[in-house]
Amino acid sequence: MAKPAPNFLVIVADDLGFSDCGCFGSEIQTPNIDAISAESNAIRFTNYHVAAACSPTRSMLMTGTDHHIAGLGELAEFTRSSAAHQGQPGHEGYLNERVVALPELLKDGGYHTMMSGKWHLGLKPQHHPIQRGFVKSFALLPGCANHYGYEPQYDDPDVEPHRFFETATRALHVENDKFVKELPEDFYSSDAYASKMISYLSERTAEEKSKPFFAYLPFSAPHWPLQAPKEVVEKYKGLYHDGPDELRLKRLQRLKDMGLVDKDVQPHPVVRCEGEPQKWKDMPPDVREKSARAMEVYAAMVDRMDWNIGKVIDYLKETGEYDNTFVLFMSDNGAEGASYEALPILGDEVMAHIAKYYNNSLDNIGRKDSFVWYGSQWAQAATAPSRLFKMYSTEGGCRVPLIVKPPVSRTETPRSTPGSVTNAYCTVMDIVPTFLELAGLKHPGTSYKGREIAPVRGISWGPFLKAIASSDPAAIGSLKIHRDEYTTGFEVGGSGALRRGDWKIVFVPAPRGPQKWELFNVKEDPGETKDLRESEPALFDEMMKLWEEYKKDVGVIGVAGEYAVAIQGQKPSTDDEFDDPYGWIKFMGRPERVPEHLKHVVPV
């Protein structure tokens, strides 16, 4: 008798750091994620790589190819501020027609497809999830938003909010083919996304239940603005009063104790820049108190996301569908370490807007009318031993937690021991070929429904998963997914990297890096602390040639210094409001608010 096609549940956390879950060394309570990782056939991946920013990663997750090809060469929020990137192929700001999306292929192959959560792959109706293969979808369209759906009452709503906040405030959602006019009063992002997914699952017709399902659950937590229910925040009160450096040491030790990093690993030093808070002990007490509170709220966001994941898992267990469901949990990039208050000029404008329209008093941090992030030092506690964080193509920006629980029917006799751990190198581009193989489907290659498309760049984990299931646990560490000559390029926001085998070249722009290419052996030095460029000149030259080939192949515009400086939230001289959907977020679905001169372009 043929095995039934597996269901797929893909859960994505937004800006979650490498050690932010209990099963990856965190003090944050994530019992449901931990339970998935402890299943006898589950695997924790410690060498899984994504792009260093959210929509680029999501485009690769959906297509199996490089984000510079798929339309999200950069965050659309960055591209709208960069004259060098605007109008360039692969930088359209939405999932383009050069790719086919996984839900399209699964739907064609007989799957029932659903999503609930953050989309971030296009704002216009022709780019919504329902146009890319999802039968049911409840989607947050921009890259971030108020988690309670709150918007301040602006003095001048025709021109406010400030350009930086245009893409970071309104919780603009679409359900199927209709903009959501009003969110419920009790809306909280993580609660809403899990509840909607459960409703989509529970309301399937008999015909839909006869099909395997693909359920995509991308949370917008714990992305800033940091907001969480007060009762959850209370669980973490006082836990972070010793500061981020102390947290970093504790997380590192737990990672070592759990065997998730080598005991003799050399962590990258914490990078601090001018204008950012310096050593914890040197901060005024009130600044420390607010910073610790922001971290408490961050922890509560992760906690609440985990609670909601548990609700979805419980539903699948109640219906008997869990065992045949391939569950995948991942983060879309490294922890978010931006300190927007430190940006020249823009930082003052951002902070003035927050002071005018939000209440960031200590007791109010985390509530719907607060607006905070936690900054670079807490982020580096979560990415250690790696270097830096989101928006840098370092290990801290691209190496993220991944948990996979294959269907029971797809594995050999389950082991009695807890889940496995692998350090095999792999990337988000591997997910499409893996799912297609498990579903018994094939990727169409270079043509889909009469249009030319990009082929996948990843490879299936099918053989690897079979090998893990049948291997002695002691031998799992030697199993690989990619051959040593497999090459992967990375670039986001002018920070580039290229990896082949254990070797990696990295470009980190100033002021957080040397503004030049470096060479590392990331197997021996995962913290990227010892630049071997001078001692391995031939290898460095060879890697740079591979970078130039990659850059040309996928359409990378360049690394920092090769194009004019672009700062998210600033307006380039070439900006055209008639062709800038991210400037329309405050008007979309609100016909009564659309200015007369934009009525012919803004979708409502």
Long-range contacts (C-beta under 8 A, 24 or more apart in sequence): 3-409, 3-410, 4-212, 4-324, 4-409, 5-110, 5-111, 5-212, 5-438, 5-439, 5-440, 6-212, 6-324, 6-325, 6-326, 6-406, 6-407, 6-409, 6-410, 6-438, 6-439, 7-212, 7-213, 7-214, 7-215, 7-321, 7-324, 7-325, 7-326, 7-407, 8-106, 8-212, 8-213, 8-214, 8-215, 8-325, 8-326, 8-328, 8-435, 8-439, 9-215, 9-217, 9-312, 9-316, 9-325, 9-326, 9-327, 9-328, 10-61, 10-214, 10-215, 10-216, 10-217, 10-218, 10-328, 10-330, 10-431, 11-217, 11-218, 11-219, 11-309, 11-312, 11-327, 11-328, 11-329, 11-330, 12-58, 12-61, 12-117, 12-118, 12-216, 12-217, 12-218, 12-219, 12-329, 12-330, 12-331, 12-332, 13-219, 13-221, 13-222, 13-302, 13-305, 13-329, 13-330, 13-331, 13-332, 14-54, 14-118, 14-144, 14-218, 14-219, 14-220, 14-221, 14-222, 14-223, 14-331, 14-332, 15-54, 15-222, 15-223, 15-224, 15-331, 15-332, 15-333, 15-334, 15-335, 15-336, 15-390, 16-222, 16-302, 16-331, 16-332, 16-335, 16-382, 16-400, 16-401, 17-331, 17-334, 17-335, 17-379, 17-381, 17-382, 17-383, 17-389, 18-331, 18-334, 18-335, 18-382, 18-383, 18-384, 18-386, 18-396, 18-399, 18-400, 18-401, 19-251, 19-254, 19-255, 19-381, 19-382, 19-383, 19-384, 19-401, 20-222, 20-302, 20-331, 20-335, 20-382, 20-401, 21-302, 21-306, 21-401, 23-403, 24-255, 24-258, 24-260, 24-401, 25-251, 25-252, 25-254, 25-255, 25-258, 25-260, 26-251, 26-254, 26-302, 27-239, 27-247, 27-250, 27-251, 27-299, 28-236, 28-299, 28-302, 28-303, 29-235, 29-303, 29-306, 30-302, 30-303, 30-306, 31-306, 31-310, 32-306, 32-307, 32-309, 32-310, 32-313, 33-306, 33-309, 33-329, 33-403, 35-313, 36-313, 36-327, 36-329, 36-403, 36-405, 37-403, 37-405, 37-418, 37-419, 38-418, 38-419, 39-405, 39-418, 39-419, 40-414, 40-415, 40-416, 40-417, 40-418, 40-419, 41-405, 41-406, 41-408, 41-411, 41-414, 41-415, 41-419, 41-469, 42-403, 42-404, 42-405, 42-418, 42-419, 42-420, 43-403, 43-404, 43-405, 43-419, 43-420, 43-421, 43-422, 43-465, 43-468, 44-260, 44-401, 44-402, 44-403, 44-419, 44-420, 44-421, 44-422, 45-401, 45-402, 45-403, 45-404, 45-422, 45-424, 45-426, 46-260, 46-261, 46-421, 46-422, 46-423, 47-399, 47-422, 47-423, 47-424, 47-425, 47-426, 48-330, 48-399, 48-400, 48-401, 48-402, 48-426, 48-427, 48-428, 49-398, 49-399, 49-400, 49-425, 49-426, 49-427, 49-428, 49-488, 49-490, 49-499, 50-330, 50-331, 50-332, 50-333, 50-398, 50-400, 50-427, 50-428, 51-333, 51-398, 51-428, 51-490, 51-492, 52-333, 52-334, 52-390, 52-391, 52-392, 52-393, 52-394, 52-397, 52-398, 52-490, 52-492, 52-493, 52-495, 53-332, 53-333, 53-390, 53-391, 53-492, 53-493, 54-118, 54-120, 54-143, 54-223, 54-332, 54-333, 55-120, 55-121, 55-143, 56-492, 57-332, 57-333, 57-428, 58-118, 58-119, 58-120, 58-121, 58-218, 58-332, 59-95, 59-99, 59-121, 60-427, 60-428, 60-429, 61-102, 61-332, 61-428, 61-431, 61-432, 62-95, 62-99, 62-101, 62-102, 62-103, 62-121, 62-132, 62-432, 63-95, 63-99, 63-100, 63-101, 63-102, 63-432, 63-454, 63-456, 64-102, 64-429, 64-430, 64-431, 64-432, 64-433, 64-443, 64-456, 64-457, 64-458, 65-99, 65-429, 65-454, 65-455, 65-456, 65-457, 66-429, 66-454, 66-457, 66-489, 66-554, 68-491, 68-554, 68-555, 68-556, 69-98, 69-99, 69-454, 69-554, 69-555, 70-95, 70-96, 70-98, 70-99, 70-454, 71-95, 71-96, 71-98, 71-99, 71-121, 71-122, 72-121, 73-555, 73-556, 73-557, 74-492, 74-493, 75-143, 75-492, 75-493, 75-568, 76-143, 76-582, 77-143, 77-167, 77-568, 77-569, 77-582, 78-493, 78-566, 78-568, 80-572, 80-575, 80-580, 80-582, 80-583, 81-566, 81-567, 81-568, 81-569, 81-570, 81-571, 81-572, 82-563, 82-564, 82-566, 82-572, 83-564, 83-566, 83-572, 83-573, 83-574, 84-557, 84-558, 84-563, 84-564, 84-566, 85-557, 85-563, 85-566, 86-572, 86-574, 88-555, 88-557, 89-555, 90-554, 90-555, 91-555, 91-557, 93-122, 93-581, 93-582, 94-121, 94-122, 94-123, 94-124, 94-127, 95-121, 95-122, 95-127, 95-132, 97-451, 97-453, 98-452, 98-453, 98-454, 99-453, 99-454, 100-443, 100-444, 100-448, 100-453, 101-132, 101-133, 102-133, 102-214, 102-431, 102-432, 102-435, 102-436, 103-129, 103-132, 103-133, 103-134, 103-214, 103-216, 104-132, 104-133, 104-448, 105-133, 105-432, 105-436, 105-441, 105-443, 105-444, 106-133, 106-214, 106-435, 106-439, 106-441, 107-133, 107-134, 107-135, 109-439, 109-440, 109-441, 110-211, 110-212, 111-211, 111-212, 111-213, 111-214, 111-439, 112-204, 112-208, 112-211, 112-212, 112-213, 112-214, 113-213, 113-214, 113-216, 114-197, 114-200, 114-201, 114-213, 114-214, 114-215, 114-216, 115-139, 115-215, 115-216, 115-217, 115-218, 116-192, 116-193, 116-194, 116-196, 116-197, 116-200, 116-216, 116-217, 117-193, 117-197, 117-216, 117-217, 117-218, 117-219, 117-220, 118-143, 118-218, 118-219, 118-220, 119-218, 123-172, 123-581, 123-582, 123-584, 123-585, 123-588, 124-581, 124-603, 125-174, 125-177, 125-603, 128-174, 128-177, 129-174, 130-176, 130-177, 134-216, 135-208, 136-176, 136-200, 137-174, 137-175, 137-176, 138-173, 138-174, 138-175, 138-180, 138-192, 138-193, 138-196, 138-200, 139-173, 139-174, 139-175, 140-171, 140-172, 140-173, 140-189, 140-220, 141-172, 141-173, 141-174, 141-585, 141-588, 142-167, 142-168, 142-170, 142-172, 142-582, 142-585, 143-167, 143-168, 143-223, 144-168, 144-220, 144-223, 144-224, 144-225, 145-169, 145-170, 145-171, 145-172, 145-189, 145-220, 146-170, 146-171, 146-225, 146-227, 146-368, 147-171, 147-188, 147-189, 147-190, 147-220, 147-221, 147-225, 147-227, 147-228, 147-301, 147-368, 148-187, 148-188, 148-189, 148-227, 148-368, 149-183, 149-187, 150-368, 150-369, 152-357, 152-358, 152-369, 154-357, 157-586, 157-593, 158-595, 161-353, 161-357, 161-586, 162-349, 162-350, 162-353, 162-569, 163-569, 163-570, 163-571, 163-583, 164-340, 164-346, 164-349, 164-350, 164-353, 164-568, 164-569, 165-350, 165-353, 166-582, 166-583, 166-585, 166-586, 167-582, 167-585, 168-225, 169-586, 170-585, 170-586, 172-585, 172-588, 172-589, 174-589, 179-588, 179-589, 179-603, 179-604, 180-589, 181-589, 188-229, 188-304, 189-219, 189-220, 189-221, 190-219, 190-220, 190-221, 190-301, 190-304, 190-305, 190-308, 191-304, 191-308, 193-217, 193-218, 193-219, 193-220, 193-308, 194-308, 194-309, 194-311, 194-312, 195-308, 195-311, 197-312, 198-311, 198-312, 198-315, 201-312, 201-315, 201-316, 201-319, 202-315, 212-439, 214-435, 217-309, 217-312, 218-332, 219-305, 219-308, 221-301, 221-302, 221-304, 221-305, 222-298, 222-301, 222-302, 222-305, 223-336, 224-336, 224-371, 224-372, 224-373, 224-374, 225-370, 225-371, 225-372, 225-373, 226-294, 226-297, 226-298, 226-301, 226-365, 226-366, 226-370, 226-372, 226-373, 226-374, 227-297, 227-301, 227-366, 227-367, 227-368, 227-370, 228-297, 228-300, 228-301, 228-303, 228-304, 228-366, 229-300, 229-304, 230-366, 230-367, 232-300, 232-303, 232-304, 233-296, 233-297, 233-300, 233-366, 235-299, 235-300, 235-303, 236-295, 236-296, 236-299, 236-300, 236-303, 237-296, 239-296, 239-299, 240-292, 240-295, 240-296, 240-299, 241-288, 241-292, 242-280, 243-280, 243-281, 243-288, 243-291, 243-292, 243-377, 244-280, 244-295, 244-377, 244-378, 244-380, 244-381, 245-270, 245-279, 245-280, 245-377, 245-381, 246-280, 247-295, 247-378, 247-381, 248-380, 248-381, 248-384, 251-381, 251-382, 251-384, 252-384, 252-385, 255-385, 259-421, 260-421, 261-385, 261-526, 262-526, 265-385, 265-526, 265-527, 266-385, 266-525, 266-527, 266-529, 266-530, 267-384, 267-385, 267-386, 267-527, 267-529, 268-384, 268-385, 268-386, 268-387, 268-388, 268-394, 268-396, 268-527, 268-528, 268-529, 269-529, 270-377, 270-380, 271-376, 271-380, 271-387, 271-388, 271-512, 272-376, 272-377, 273-339, 273-342, 273-376, 273-511, 273-512, 274-342, 274-511, 275-339, 275-341, 275-342, 275-347, 276-339, 276-342, 276-375, 276-376, 276-377, 277-339, 277-375, 277-377, 280-377, 286-362, 289-362, 290-360, 290-362, 290-365, 290-372, 291-374, 291-375, 291-378, 293-362, 293-365, 293-366, 294-365, 294-372, 294-373, 294-374, 294-375, 294-378, 295-374, 295-378, 296-366, 297-365, 297-366, 297-372, 298-374, 298-378, 300-366, 323-407, 323-408, 323-409, 324-407, 324-408, 324-409, 325-405, 325-407, 326-404, 326-405, 326-406, 326-407, 326-410, 326-435, 326-438, 327-403, 327-404, 327-405, 328-402, 328-403, 328-404, 328-405, 328-431, 329-401, 329-402, 329-403, 330-400, 330-401, 330-402, 330-403, 330-428, 331-400, 331-401, 332-400, 333-390, 333-391, 333-397, 333-398, 333-400, 334-379, 334-382, 334-383, 334-386, 334-388, 334-389, 334-390, 334-392, 334-396, 334-397, 334-398, 334-399, 334-400, 335-378, 335-379, 335-380, 335-382, 335-383, 335-389, 335-390, 335-396, 336-373, 336-374, 336-379, 336-389, 336-390, 337-375, 337-376, 337-377, 337-378, 337-379, 337-380, 337-383, 337-388, 337-389, 337-390, 338-373, 338-375, 338-376, 338-390, 338-391, 339-373, 339-375, 339-376, 340-373, 343-567, 346-567, 346-569, 346-570, 349-569, 350-569, 385-526, 385-527, 386-526, 386-527, 386-528, 387-508, 387-527, 387-528, 387-529, 388-508, 388-512, 388-513, 391-492, 391-493, 391-495, 392-492, 392-493, 392-495, 392-508, 392-512, 392-513, 393-490, 393-491, 393-492, 393-495, 393-496, 393-497, 393-506, 393-507, 393-508, 394-495, 394-497, 394-506, 394-508, 394-528, 395-522, 395-526, 395-527, 395-528, 397-492, 397-495, 398-490, 398-497, 399-526, 404-461, 404-465, 406-438, 406-465, 406-469, 410-438, 410-465, 410-469, 411-465, 411-469, 412-466, 412-469, 412-470, 415-473, 417-473, 420-468, 420-473, 420-476, 421-476, 422-468, 422-476, 422-477, 422-479, 423-477, 424-464, 424-479, 424-480, 424-481, 424-482, 425-480, 425-481, 425-482, 425-486, 425-499, 426-458, 426-461, 426-481, 426-482, 427-458, 427-488, 428-458, 429-456, 429-457, 429-458, 430-458, 430-459, 430-460, 430-461, 430-481, 431-458, 432-456, 432-458, 433-458, 433-459, 433-460, 434-458, 434-460, 434-461, 434-462, 436-460, 437-462, 438-462, 487-546, 487-550, 489-547, 489-550, 489-551, 489-554, 489-556, 491-551, 491-556, 491-559, 493-560, 494-558, 494-559, 494-560, 494-561, 494-562, 494-563, 495-559, 495-560, 496-547, 496-551, 496-556, 496-559, 498-543, 498-546, 498-547, 498-550, 500-543, 500-546, 503-539, 503-543, 504-528, 505-540, 505-543, 505-544, 505-547, 507-559, 507-560, 509-559, 509-560, 509-561, 510-560, 515-560, 515-561, 517-544, 517-547, 519-543
